Amino acid sequence: MIVVELQDGHLVGRGEAMGIFYFNETLASMIAQVEEVTERIVAGATRTDLLDLLPPGGARSALDCALWDLESKRSGKRVWEIAGIELKKIVTVTTIGMEDEPETMAKHAAALANYPVLKIKLDADRPVERIEAIRSVRPDATIAIDVNQGWNFDQLKEFAPRMKALGVSMIEQPLPRGEDEELESYESPILLCGDESCIHGGELEVASNRYQMINIKLDKSGGLTHAIEIARQAKKQDLGLMLGTMGGTSLGMAPSFVVGLLCDFHDLDGPLLLTNDRSFGIKYKNGVVEPPLRNLWG
């Protein structure tokens, strides 16, 4: 994780990023990128300038979010006001990870009775049985599944109709990045969401021919500025939008919350998975995400 702080007198803007692990981003590589552009930032480079100075990824995201935070503090306005985005209620998914047995996952789902939306991590090991077990104890829940590139096309064709029968709302990234061309001629019975298959706006056109929904993550897009741009481009193409994160503390969730105001589906439960969060952390109640406090960000 990298945290960037930009100071202007007594004002400090902060941004946090985890980086894109499957593109081999590390703390060292992100620090190196930040150091490359430090003089330009000190000289007054803007968020728009940053889009040309660095590629999409964690370093640009942390810098971009710190610039947004600093602008908010200078202006006295919240970030969503600066961006012209209307505040609305956001309900996050609560994630259930892969366990050895379906029954164990069902116990976790039952313990989350107050959380209305569940995201279930799956691979090719008994995926239908796992959702059957969860659905038996949570007939009320909205359920999405995240396959994390874990199926092939034949498995998708086999599992998707059975998942629809179980009331699954969405399947996230069923096929590996770069191996999903067959989706262009596939009529899925369930919404398919591209995550690893759509990193930034330059990949949106191809992804729109394969998926009905796109997962926007600030670490992928390289910050809130480009994430908002992707969201608005995707809406023009009638694509559904999911807001995701690579994990992190409430400082990382806060700018994600802003682009989440443009999205239909939200994965913002990162701080709930941590033993310790930041001071003035984001508050959650039965899946509802409260707007970040000024003391935290933006």
ABEGO torsion letter per residue (X at the ends): XBBBBBBBEABBBBBBBAEBAAAGBBAAAAAAAAAAAAAAAAAGBBAAAAAAABBBEAAAAAAAAAAAAAAAAAAGBBAAAAAGBBBBBBBBBBBBBBBABAAAAAAAAAAAAABABBBBBBBABGAAAAAAAAAAABAABBBBBBAGGABBAAAAAAAAAAAAAAGBABBBGABBBGAAAAAAABBBABBBBBBAABABAAAAAAAAAABABBBBBAAAAGEAAAAAAAAAAAAAAGBBBBBBBAEEBAAAAAAAAAAAAABABBBAAAAAABABBBBGBBBBBGGBBBBBBAAABX
